[in-house]
Amino acid sequence: MKGQVISGEFGKLLVRQKADQEIELGELCIAETPKGKILLQVYDLIYGSQISQSNRELISGLQLEENTTLEFMEPHLRNYTLAVLKPLITVTQDAQMCKTLPTFFSPIREINVNDVAFLNKPKHPLFLGKLRSGSKILDVPIYLTGKDALTHHILIPASTGKGKSNLTAVMLWDCVDKDYAGILVLDPHDEYFGRNKRGLKDHPHHEKVVYYSPHPPHGGRTLKINIATIKPQHFNGVIEWSTPQKEALGSYYKAFGNRWIEAIILEKPIDGFKFTEATIGVVKRRLLTILDVEFAENKLSCHGTFDLQAGSTTIGDIVRELEQARLVIIDTSSFGGSVEILIGSLIATEILQRYKQYKRTGELGQKPVISVLLEEAPRVLGKEVLEKGSNIFGTIAREGRKFQVGLIAITQLPSMIPREILANMNTKIILGIEMAPERQAIIESSAQDLSTDARTIASLDKGEALLTSTFSKFAIPLKVPLFEDYIQEYQNAFIATTYGKQKQEKRDIPLQFSEVQLV
């Protein structure tokens, strides 16, 4: 027994800790009732004593100043720790919302694996980690229904160094061999494929991992995108244009079609339109810079990823691979932020357009869900960015789930994302956040009531997380495994399974042969 309920109210139960036990912040406990078990969680710890405050101060003074040792009679009865707990759910044959209190003086015990047997593996599982009770890890894997969670968007908020990349790598590894989802990863740090270390290229089903890079290693693909595939709307959220500049972009696209960028750079005139020299000059200079194109001696030459000749099928190829439930990683580590967003905008726009078309033709149900992974999400989902105009990522955040297209947004600063967008992120995997305004933004937009969890979130250690989702019964504390350990465990299990099958097949051959009747 860990302790006993002594007072409190619904949502704030006061439990006296047993002298030889230790209760931790965030720990899960069980109170038995005649109707079932009540799952409780500790969210605060305070001291309790039967000795008055003035007497405790006097005793402390004698020990500090006079070096006097004072012994209490029955000290374990006089001084103790009080834990404040909140009920999460009632567990009978299933889990239900808790609506009752445990009886007065109910004993509180430690949770065990059998208490959470209702946490089953769903049909389309997305592994996130193992159940955590305080700092203890239970052998209970935590899954979400991946198909639902990915289309309703996932937010991963955390301070630096709390394990965002590790959690993301674990989720991506788990998705590689699943047929229900294709994931586009815009990787600004080139950390997921594993170019110079272990990574997704080492997955047993690595044929489902597609890697695009300006400088690909063996097995990767060269990232080349044809300039003709770019349309003016792809620059929304990438470059801030003035109204005359936007009009110039639209007019050139209307007049020259997929050769509109070339026409602006060559300053070709448009019948019936007259733009100022300054407007065309600024547009031309910005396009040359972001596309890494040079204009000299009346000739255009391309030096980077964007090209006038190559890459005409790249965007279509990437989207087709995503439709085949593959994991597509785009190495954007050598680009500036605006180029990365432009590439993401090109692909995401094509994804949404195709899936809208599939919905119109009734084919959407046969397609895997597609999720776009974004690092530093406020760059495209921030309040200031969206106030200047919508972009494809904001559109996906608001209406993408209707078309099976979702976002995995990663950020250190969730408070910069509008509340409407945060509320649309129906799954949040919260790692440690020290800054109070950032915690508050997450707490106010969570699927479950986390109003008492600010201290718990601040105290999360590296790799510890709190999962809140419309697809989970309660806010689940979990521990994300270290990626290197996780892939080692996965590979060992894969080898054992494959080797076991081969041994079985070998055993089957003589049995079949022995059945042959010799004449």
Residue pairs with C-beta under 8 A, 6 or more apart in sequence:
1 18
1 21
1 107
1 108
1 109
2 15
2 17
2 18
2 21
2 23
2 29
2 108
2 109
2 110
3 15
3 16
3 17
3 18
3 21
3 23
3 29
3 83
3 107
3 108
4 15
4 16
4 18
4 105
4 106
4 107
4 108
5 13
5 14
5 15
5 31
5 102
5 103
5 104
5 105
5 106
5 108
6 14
6 15
6 16
6 82
6 105
7 14
8 14
8 84
10 87
10 101
11 86
11 87
11 452
12 84
12 86
12 452
13 40
13 84
13 85
13 86
13 87
13 101
13 102
14 82
14 83
14 84
15 23
15 29
15 82
15 83
15 84
15 85
15 108
16 48
16 80
16 81
16 82
17 23
17 80
17 81
17 82
17 83
19 76
19 80
23 29
23 42
23 45
23 81
23 83
23 134
24 42
24 133
24 134
24 135
24 136
25 42
25 43
25 44
25 45
25 134
25 455
25 456
25 459
26 41
26 42
26 43
26 132
26 133
26 134
26 456
26 459
26 477
27 41
27 42
27 133
27 134
27 136
28 39
28 40
28 41
28 88
28 111
28 131
28 133
28 134
28 477
29 39
29 40
29 41
29 42
29 85
29 108
29 109
29 110
29 111
30 37
30 38
30 39
30 40
30 108
30 109
30 110
30 111
30 115
31 37
31 38
31 40
31 102
31 106
31 107
31 108
32 102
32 106
32 107
32 109
33 90
33 100
33 102
33 103
33 106
35 90
35 92
35 100
36 90
36 91
36 92
37 90
37 91
37 115
38 87
38 89
38 90
38 91
38 98
38 100
38 102
39 87
39 88
39 89
39 90
39 91
39 95
39 98
39 111
39 115
39 116
39 474
40 85
40 86
40 87
40 88
40 108
41 85
41 86
41 88
41 477
42 83
42 84
42 85
42 134
43 84
43 85
43 86
43 452
43 453
43 455
43 456
44 83
44 84
44 452
44 455
45 81
45 82
45 83
45 84
46 81
46 82
46 84
47 79
47 80
47 81
47 82
48 79
48 80
48 81
48 82
49 56
49 78
49 79
49 80
50 77
50 78
50 79
51 59
51 78
51 79
59 70
62 68
62 70
63 69
63 70
72 78
72 79
85 108
86 452
87 98
87 101
87 102
88 98
88 474
88 475
89 95
89 96
89 97
89 98
89 473
89 474
90 96
90 97
90 98
90 99
90 100
91 115
91 116
91 118
94 118
95 118
95 473
95 474
110 133
111 133
111 138
112 138
113 138
113 139
113 140
116 131
116 138
116 140
118 473
119 131
119 140
119 142
119 143
121 141
121 143
122 143
122 144
122 145
122 146
123 145
124 145
124 146
124 147
124 148
124 178
124 180
124 181
125 143
125 144
125 145
125 146
125 174
126 143
126 144
126 145
126 146
126 149
126 150
126 171
126 174
126 175
126 178
127 141
127 142
127 143
127 170
127 171
127 174
128 142
128 143
128 144
128 167
128 170
128 171
128 429
128 465
128 467
128 478
128 480
129 141
129 142
129 167
129 170
129 465
129 478
129 479
129 480
129 481
130 137
130 138
130 139
130 140
130 141
130 142
130 478
130 479
130 481
131 137
131 138
131 140
131 141
131 142
131 476
131 477
131 478
131 479
132 138
132 464
132 477
132 478
132 479
133 477
135 461
135 464
137 479
142 467
142 476
142 478
144 427
144 467
144 469
144 471
144 472
145 471
146 175
146 178
146 180
146 181
147 180
147 181
147 369
148 471
149 426
149 427
149 469
149 471
150 181
150 183
150 369
150 371
150 406
150 408
151 369
151 371
151 400
151 401
151 404
151 405
151 406
152 401
152 406
152 424
152 425
152 426
152 427
152 470
152 471
153 397
153 400
153 401
153 406
153 407
153 408
153 409
153 424
153 425
153 426
153 427
154 371
154 406
154 407
154 408
154 409
154 425
154 427
154 428
154 429
155 377
155 409
155 410
155 411
155 414
155 422
155 425
155 427
155 428
155 429
155 442
156 164
156 167
156 168
156 408
156 409
156 410
156 411
156 428
156 429
156 431
157 410
157 411
157 412
157 414
157 428
157 430
157 431
157 433
157 438
157 442
158 164
158 412
158 430
158 431
158 432
158 433
159 412
159 431
159 432
159 433
159 434
159 435
159 438
160 412
161 462
162 431
162 432
162 433
162 460
162 462
162 463
163 431
163 462
163 463
163 465
163 480
164 410
164 431
165 189
165 191
166 463
166 480
166 482
166 483
167 429
167 431
167 463
167 465
167 480
168 192
168 373
168 408
168 410
169 191
169 192
169 199
169 200
169 483
170 480
170 481
170 483
170 486
171 408
172 183
172 185
172 192
172 200
172 327
172 373
173 200
173 203
173 483
173 486
173 487
173 490
175 181
175 183
175 327
176 200
176 203
176 205
176 206
176 208
176 209
176 327
177 203
177 204
177 205
177 208
178 325
179 325
179 368
180 325
180 368
180 369
181 325
181 368
181 369
181 370
181 371
182 321
182 322
182 323
182 324
182 325
182 326
182 327
182 328
182 368
182 369
182 370
182 371
183 322
183 327
183 328
183 370
183 371
183 372
183 373
183 408
184 318
184 322
184 328
184 330
184 344
184 347
184 348
184 351
184 370
184 371
184 372
184 373
185 192
185 327
185 328
185 329
185 330
185 373
186 330
186 332
186 340
186 343
186 344
186 372
186 373
186 374
186 375
187 193
187 329
187 330
187 331
187 332
187 333
187 375
188 332
188 333
188 335
188 337
188 340
188 375
188 376
189 333
189 375
190 213
190 331
190 332
190 333
191 199
192 199
192 200
192 329
193 199
193 200
193 201
193 209
193 211
193 220
193 329
193 331
194 200
194 201
194 202
195 201
195 217
195 331
198 484
198 487
200 206
200 209
200 327
200 329
201 209
201 211
201 219
202 487
202 491
203 209
203 487
204 490
204 491
204 494
208 325
208 326
208 327
209 326
209 327
209 329
210 221
210 318
210 321
210 326
210 327
210 328
210 329
211 217
211 219
211 220
211 221
211 329
211 331
212 220
212 221
212 222
212 223
212 314
212 318
212 328
212 329
212 330
212 331
213 220
213 221
213 222
213 223
213 330
213 331
214 222
214 223
214 304
214 305
214 331
214 334
215 334
216 222
216 223
216 331
223 305
223 311
223 314
223 330
223 331
223 343
224 305
224 307
224 310
224 311
224 314
225 305
225 306
225 307
225 311
225 314
225 315
225 343
225 346
226 306
226 307
226 308
226 309
226 310
226 311
226 312
226 314
227 261
227 262
227 291
227 293
227 302
227 306
227 307
227 308
228 258
228 259
228 308
228 312
229 258
229 311
229 312
229 314
229 315
229 346
230 261
230 306
230 342
230 346
231 253
232 246
232 249
232 250
232 253
232 260
233 349
233 392
234 342
234 345
234 346
234 349
234 392
235 241
235 249
235 342
235 345
236 345
236 389
236 390
236 391
236 392
237 341
237 345
237 380
237 385
237 389
237 390
237 391
237 392
237 393
237 394
238 290
238 338
238 341
238 342
238 345
238 391
239 286
239 290
239 338
240 388
241 249
241 283
242 279
244 275
244 276
244 279
245 279
245 282
245 283
247 275
248 264
248 275
248 279
248 280
248 283
249 260
249 264
249 283
251 270
251 273
251 275
252 260
252 261
252 263
252 264
252 270
253 260
255 263
255 270
255 271
255 273
256 262
256 263
256 268
261 287
261 291
262 300
262 308
264 280
264 283
264 284
264 287
265 284
265 287
265 288
265 293
265 295
265 300
266 295
266 298
266 300
267 280
267 284
287 293
288 294
288 295
290 336
290 338
290 339
290 342
291 302
291 304
291 306
292 302
292 303
292 304
292 305
292 306
293 300
293 301
293 302
293 303
293 306
294 300
294 301
294 302
294 303
300 308
302 308
305 311
305 335
305 339
305 343
315 346
315 347
315 350
316 350
318 328
318 330
318 347
319 347
319 350
319 351
319 354
321 328
322 328
322 351
322 368
322 370
323 354
323 367
323 368
323 370
324 368
325 368
330 343
330 344
330 347
332 339
332 340
332 343
335 343
337 376
337 379
341 379
341 380
344 372
344 374
344 380
344 393
345 391
345 392
345 393
347 372
348 372
348 392
348 393
348 396
348 405
349 392
351 370
351 372
351 405
352 392
352 395
352 396
352 400
352 403
352 405
355 364
355 367
355 370
355 403
355 404
355 405
356 403
358 364
358 367
358 403
359 402
359 403
364 403
364 404
367 404
368 404
369 404
369 405
369 406
370 404
370 405
370 406
371 405
371 406
371 407
371 408
372 393
372 396
372 405
372 406
372 407
372 408
373 407
373 408
373 410
374 380
374 381
374 393
374 407
374 408
374 409
374 410
375 410
376 410
376 411
376 412
377 393
377 407
377 409
377 410
377 411
377 417
378 385
378 411
378 413
378 416
378 417
379 385
380 391
380 393
380 394
381 393
381 394
381 397
381 409
381 417
381 418
381 421
382 416
382 417
383 416
383 417
383 418
384 416
385 391
386 394
386 418
386 421
393 407
394 421
396 405
396 406
396 407
397 407
397 409
397 421
397 424
397 425
398 420
398 421
398 424
400 406
400 407
407 425
409 417
409 425
411 417
412 438
413 438
414 422
414 438
414 441
414 442
415 437
415 438
415 440
415 441
417 441
419 441
419 444
419 445
422 441
422 442
422 444
422 445
423 445
425 445
426 447
426 469
426 470
426 471
427 447
427 467
427 468
427 469
427 470
427 471
428 442
428 445
428 446
428 447
428 467
428 468
428 469
429 465
429 466
429 467
430 442
430 457
430 460
430 465
430 466
430 467
430 468
431 460
431 463
431 464
431 465
432 457
432 458
432 459
432 460
432 461
432 462
432 464
433 439
433 442
433 457
433 458
433 460
434 458
436 454
439 454
439 457
439 458
440 454
442 450
442 457
443 450
443 451
443 453
443 454
443 457
446 468
446 475
447 468
447 469
447 470
447 472
447 475
448 468
448 472
448 474
448 475
450 457
450 466
450 468
450 475
453 466
453 475
456 466
457 466
460 466
463 479
463 480
463 481
463 482
464 477
464 478
464 479
464 480
465 477
465 478
465 479
465 480
466 475
466 476
466 477
466 478
467 475
467 476
467 477
467 478
468 475
481 489
